[in-house]
Amino acid sequence: MVRFFSYICIGWLVLCSGVKAEEQIPTNELIAQGLQVRSEDPARMAIVITELEARSLSSTETYYLTFFQGYSEALQGNFDGAEVTLEPLFEQPIPHDLKVLVTNTLVNVYSARGNWLKGLETIDVLTQLIAGAEKTSEDYQNALAVKAIFYNQIEQYKLGLTHATELFGLADNTRRRCVATILMIDALNKLNLPLSPNTLLTDSKAECSGFPMLSAFATAVRAERHLVDGALDMVVAILQPKIAEFEAADYPPLIIDANYVLANAYWQLEQKNQAVALLSRLTDFDIVDVNKARLSSAYQLLADIRRAEGDLNAAIELMDKHAELRHSYLNNVTSKLMAYQLAQQQITEKENEIMLLSSQNELLETKEKLLAANVENDRLFISLLCFALLVLCMFMYRTRRNHTRLKQLAEYDALTGVFNRGHFTQLAGTALEYAQDSKQAVSMVLFDLDLFKKINDTYGHACGDWALKQVAEACQQVARHNDVFARIGGEEFCILLLGCDCDVAMDVAEKCRVAIEQIDTKPSGYNFTIRASFGVSDNQLSGYKLGRMLADADEALYCAKSSGRNTVSLYDPGAEETALLRPDGSPVT
Ligand SMILES: Nc1nc2c(ncn2[C@@H]2O[C@H](COP(=O)(O)OP(=O)(O)OP(=O)(O)O)[C@@H](O)[C@H]2O)c(=O)[nH]1
């Protein structure tokens, strides 16, 4: 029965659709034709091969030709040749579809040669090749059939049944469904399991009716099923009419199986002669490796019959034959089992390797995620830091602005923008101390606007404010950068001149007086003249005390006011009268 499935495979491949013979067709069409007819029309296949051999081919076309050659060798039973032809294709960059076809064929070749380990390894390659294939695809379903046949051959019937059952559920053409039913029934027979689905027997008959050779195999497995179930009459009813047909088909495995199953039924039905006739036919066959199990059973059955007849010599001879075959068969079974276990071990090792790789992969992914999380955290931290810095900067800016504002308010006069009295007192005190320590000259110009009340009263307070601003601006132009200029009263200003004696101060005062008098008041909307009176003193006259110098400058200012205003007066500590200067600069007598 084992060889049986090699024939099923070949028979299944042989039963495909028709061929179109065209002359001078393009090479690619010729290859397509070869792929179509390879399994169904060996004669046409031979023509295709000859035609291709005569053409100059690209490397890919040559790969197809090589495949056709190897495939034909396998079909003709030259499995050694097929192996030598097909194996080198694996080293070449052949198209994926062709690789699947080569792999399928090699699995059959290896099993036919009893090279179970290579067969199993190639099954593994096949599984990887079709890993991405759709279940509805031809590649996937053909691979299922090849695997189911192979597993049944190495007597891994549970695996064979699993693949055949999947094929039965998926197959959308009758040929594949036929093959699936045959493989399922055979595996269930060997596993001594009930039929599932229970319509399998009728299904196999219906699905295989269009394919004579497959139909013959289906009949054989159905009959064996009835033998397993003890339905001996059914075995006879099914097989007896087919024996002649099987003989004519000249398929030894089929004849051996059918004859043994029918003989077994006849013997149990006590129809000894029919059983003996069928079994005797089997002794004509050469001992073929794959038929050893069935033939050994046939010899045992025949020996039982001879012993029952009392022909002990014949029985012993037959039992010797049975033992020889049985021994050989068991060796074969052992080698299959060893190959299977070895392949399983290799697969387990591969799976472990894959598991290791995937766990390493997971570790890498976790590391990557951790890294990404760290980057995210860093980003968050930097954002927070930036935000904190921004808040800090804003806080510092606002504090600084407030501080500047407060400083402005504390040190400057809001109307004119020059120093206020408080700040002037502080700065002037420090400047005088410094001048005293460094023995530098220092002088003071104190001035007060003339009749300012009248300006306010005549043109309004706003106009008075405008005039005060213009005065401050004009005198600031005259004063130096390091002079301390301040508004120390309503319409009273003071300039402390560091490093200057009273001569320079008198000059500065006069320039200020002229600058004030020249202020153009038209922009205020009115036309009037601003004037001021000046009092001057210095360290020579008043010493370095601010209070003293202010008082002396004020006294000089008083003199200026008294002498008619709009003039500059120098403090004179020795004289009863203060020296006066008229607006034109001439002394007052
Ligand atoms: N518009 C304005 N007027 C001010 C300000 N501070 C003081 N004054 C006014 O300045 C005037 C000073 O008047 P007085 O002290 O009588 O002196 P005067 O009119 O300038 O006369 P003499 O000093 O004697 O020449 C007052 O009317 C104050 O109200 C101010 O900030 N703005």
The ligand as an SDF file (V2000), in Angstrom:
LIG
                    3D

 32 34  0  0  0  0  0  0  0  0999 V2000
    2.3120  124.6740   35.8400 N   0  0  0  0  0  0  0  0  0  0  0  0
    3.0090  124.4260   36.9990 C   0  0  0  0  0  0  0  0  0  0  0  0
    3.1320  125.3810   37.8850 N   0  0  0  0  0  0  0  0  0  0  0  0
    3.8470  125.1440   39.0300 C   0  0  0  0  0  0  0  0  0  0  0  0
    4.4120  123.9400   39.3190 C   0  0  0  0  0  0  0  0  0  0  0  0
    5.0560  123.9750   40.5100 N   0  0  0  0  0  0  0  0  0  0  0  0
    4.8670  125.2510   40.9710 C   0  0  0  0  0  0  0  0  0  0  0  0
    4.1170  125.9850   40.0890 N   0  0  0  0  0  0  0  0  0  0  0  0
    3.6790  127.2960   40.1500 C   0  0  0  0  0  0  0  0  0  0  0  0
    4.7560  128.1680   40.0780 O   0  0  0  0  0  0  0  0  0  0  0  0
    4.3610  129.4390   40.6310 C   0  0  0  0  0  0  0  0  0  0  0  0
    5.4400  130.0330   41.4430 C   0  0  0  0  0  0  0  0  0  0  0  0
    5.0260  131.2850   41.7730 O   0  0  0  0  0  0  0  0  0  0  0  0
    5.7750  132.2240   42.7210 P   0  0  0  0  0  0  0  0  0  0  0  0
    6.4050  131.4740   43.8160 O   0  0  0  0  0  0  0  0  0  0  0  0
    4.8300  133.2790   43.1010 O   0  0  0  0  0  0  0  0  0  0  0  0
    6.8970  132.8460   41.8690 O   0  0  0  0  0  0  0  0  0  0  0  0
    6.9200  133.5660   40.4990 P   0  0  0  0  0  0  0  0  0  0  0  0
    5.5030  133.7790   40.0120 O   0  0  0  0  0  0  0  0  0  0  0  0
    7.6830  132.6910   39.5740 O   0  0  0  0  0  0  0  0  0  0  0  0
    7.5940  134.8550   40.7270 O   0  0  0  0  0  0  0  0  0  0  0  0
    9.1040  135.0460   41.0520 P   0  0  0  0  0  0  0  0  0  0  0  0
    9.6760  133.7740   41.4670 O   0  0  0  0  0  0  0  0  0  0  0  0
    9.1440  136.0260   42.0920 O   0  0  0  0  0  0  0  0  0  0  0  0
    9.6780  135.5100   39.7530 O   0  0  0  0  0  0  0  0  0  0  0  0
    3.1350  129.1170   41.4720 C   0  0  0  0  0  0  0  0  0  0  0  0
    1.9540  129.6710   40.8730 O   0  0  0  0  0  0  0  0  0  0  0  0
    3.0260  127.6250   41.4400 C   0  0  0  0  0  0  0  0  0  0  0  0
    1.6610  127.1700   41.4570 O   0  0  0  0  0  0  0  0  0  0  0  0
    4.2340  122.9130   38.3700 C   0  0  0  0  0  0  0  0  0  0  0  0
    4.6920  121.8130   38.5300 O   0  0  0  0  0  0  0  0  0  0  0  0
    3.5390  123.2320   37.2570 N   0  0  0  0  0  0  0  0  0  0  0  0
  1  2  1  0
  2  3  2  0
  2 32  1  0
  3  4  1  0
  4  5  2  0
  4  8  1  0
  5  6  1  0
  5 30  1  0
  6  7  2  0
  7  8  1  0
  8  9  1  0
  9 10  1  0
  9 28  1  0
 10 11  1  0
 11 12  1  0
 11 26  1  0
 12 13  1  0
 13 14  1  0
 14 15  2  0
 14 16  1  0
 14 17  1  0
 17 18  1  0
 18 19  2  0
 18 20  1  0
 18 21  1  0
 21 22  1  0
 22 23  2  0
 22 24  1  0
 22 25  1  0
 26 27  1  0
 26 28  1  0
 28 29  1  0
 30 31  2  0
 30 32  1  0
M  END
$$$$
